[in-house]
C-alpha cells in the first residue's frame, strides 16, 4: 500500500482539544477506508506567512498514513467540507521518517537554545567598543557665548 505524509492546518481559534478530536475523526475516515495512521504529530500553533481566510496563525498536525488512494481522496473531501480546516497537503513518500519530524526537532532545539551557556560576561557596561575614558573629550562651546555672535 502507498505511504503518505499528510499535514492539515486548523483555525487558530479552535482549541488544542478540538484539534485532537479532528485528528481522531480523520483517523477514523482513513481506517474505515482500509488504511492506517502510523504516527501523528501535533506541531502546535504557528504563524502563517500570509493570511488564510482572515487567520494569521493555525494549528499544524502531521499524519503518517498507509492507505489506498481512495482513502486519501475521502479524507481530503472530508477536510475540504470542514470549516475548521484551512489548508491540507498530502505527499506520497517512499518511506516514513523514524522518530520526530524536522518540525519537532526544530522546536526542541529552539527550546534548548542554540548558544548554550555563555559564562561570566563581566561588566555589562563594557560592550567591546572601548570605554568613555579611551576617547578624548569634545570641545564644548563656552557658556559665555550665545549662538556664536561676538559682543562689541
TIKOL-404963 format. One record per residue: residue in three letters; x, y, z of N, C-alpha, C in turn. Coordinates in steps of 0.1 Angstrom, whole numbers, plus 5000, padded with zeros to 4 digits. Atoms other than C-alpha are relative to their C-alpha. Layout:
BEGIN
ALAXYZXYZXYZ...
//
This chain:
BEGIN
UNK500849885000500050005000500950135000UNK499249885000501250354993500150075013UNK499849934988502650575020499950154998UNK500349865001501650935026500450085012UNK499949904989502651235048498950104997UNK501249905001499551455054500150105011UNK500049894990499651795071498750084997UNK501149915001496551995078500150115010UNK500049884991496152345093498650035004UNK501349974994493252415116500050155005UNK500149864996492052765125500650025014UNK499349974988493752945153499150015012UNK500949984989490653005174499449865005UNK500450134996490052625177500949965011UNK499150044989491352475210500849884996UNK499250125003494052205210499249875002UNK500850124998491551955223499149984988UNK500950025012489252025193500949954988UNK499150045011492351975170500249855002UNK499850144998492851635187498749924996UNK501350065005489151555180500049994985UNK499950015015489651645144500949894995UNK499150105003492651425142499549865002UNK500750134998490751135157499049974989UNK501050025010487951185133500649974986UNK499350035013490351195103500649865000UNK499450144999492050875115498949904998UNK501150095002488650715116499649994985UNK500350005015488050815079501049914993UNK499050085007491350655069499849855003UNK500250144996490750335089498749944994UNK501350055006487150305075500249964986UNK499850035014488550305040501249914998UNK499050105002491150035046501550055002UNK498649954998494250245057500350005015UNK499649994986496150305089500950135001UNK499249884997497750605105501149965010UNK498850044992501250535119500350095011UNK499649914990502250845136499350134998UNK500649875001500551175144500950095009UNK499249904993502451485155499250135000UNK500649874998500851805168501250105001UNK498949915000503252085159499750135007UNK500449884992501352355178499550114991UNK500549895007500152695168501250084995UNK498949935007502452865143499550124992UNK500449895009502353195124500049964986UNK500150025014501353185088500850114993UNK499349905008503453355061499050114995UNK501049915004500253515048498749965006UNK501350034994496653535060499349904991UNK500850105006494453245051498650025006UNK501449984995490653325055500150095013UNK499949904989491553615078500749945013UNK499250064989493753385100501450034998UNK498649975000497253485109500849895006UNK499450124994498053165128499249884998UNK500750125002497052805126500649885009UNK499550124994497352465144500549914989UNK499450095010499652235124500049865006UNK500050144996499251855125500549914989UNK499550095010501151585107499449865002UNK500550145000499751235099500949924991UNK499450105009501850945085499049894997UNK501250085004499350745066500549894990UNK499850115009499550405049498549964996UNK501450025004496350375028499950004985UNK500249995014494950324993499650144996UNK500249865005494450634971498550045003UNK501449974998490650614976499850065015UNK500149954986491050665014500550145001UNK499449875000493250975008499050104994UNK501049925007490651114984498850035009UNK501149984991487851065010500550095012UNK499549914990490051225037500050154996UNK499949865005490751535016498650064998UNK501449955002487051555007499450055013UNK500649964987486051555044500650135005UNK499349884995488651815052499650134992UNK500549895007487552045024498650055005UNK501349974995484052035038500150075014UNK499949954986485152105074500550155000UNK499749865000485252485081501250035010UNK498849984991487952445108501349974994UNK498750045007490552315084500250114989UNK499749895009492252595065500749954987UNK499250055011494752405043500449865003UNK499650144999495752045036501249984989UNK499050045009498851895020500349865002UNK499750145000499351535011501149974990UNK498850045008502651394998500149855000UNK499750145000503351044987501549995002UNK498650024997506650925001500449854998UNK499550135001508850624997500049925013UNK500050064987509150565034499850115010UNK500349904989508050735066501350025008UNK498949974992510650905088499849935014UNK500050054987511550735120500350115010UNK499749894989511550945152499250124997UNK500749875001510551305153500250064986UNK499849935013509951515122500950125002UNK499149895000512151805113499450125008UNK500649894992509552045128500149995015UNK499950034986509551885162501550015005UNK498649994996513351865162500450155001UNK499749865000513552235154499450075013UNK500649944988511152325183500849965012UNK499250044988513252115207501350085000UNK498849925001516352295195499850145004UNK500349864997514652635199499850015015UNK500350004985513552545235501349995008UNK498850024993517052435245500950124998UNK499249895003518752735229501249964992UNK498950045008521452725203501450055006UNK498749944996524152935221500549945012UNK499450064988524452745253500350105011UNK499649914989526052885284501150094995UNK499049905004527953205278501050035011UNK499049984990529753205311499850155006UNK500049874994530653525330500350104990UNK499749905010530353825308500750125006UNK499349894994531954065333499150125000UNK500749884998531054425334499050024987UNK501049985011527854485313500250134992UNK499849875006528954845306501049994989UNK498950025010531954725285499449924989UNK500650075012530554635251501049974989UNK499050035010533854595234500350124991UNK499749895008533854945219501050105006UNK499049914992536255095245499150095009UNK500749924990535155285275500150154996UNK500049865003534555655276501450065004UNK498749944997537955715292501049984989UNK499150025011539555595260499950114990UNK500349905010538055875239500450145006UNK499849874996539256235240498750085002UNK501249924998536756495253499850094988UNK500349905010535056705227500050145006UNK500049864995535557075230498550055000UNK501349954999532357235242500050154999UNK500049865000531257585235499950065014UNK500049944987531857815264498650065003UNK501349964996528857925284499850154998UNK500249865002529558305278499550034986UNK500549965014528958305240498749934998UNK501450055003525358265230499850004985UNK500350005014524858155194501250044991UNK498949975008528358235182500250154996UNK499849865003527858615180500950065010UNK499149934991530558835194499450135005UNK500549874994529659125217501150104998UNK499049895002531359455209499850115011
//
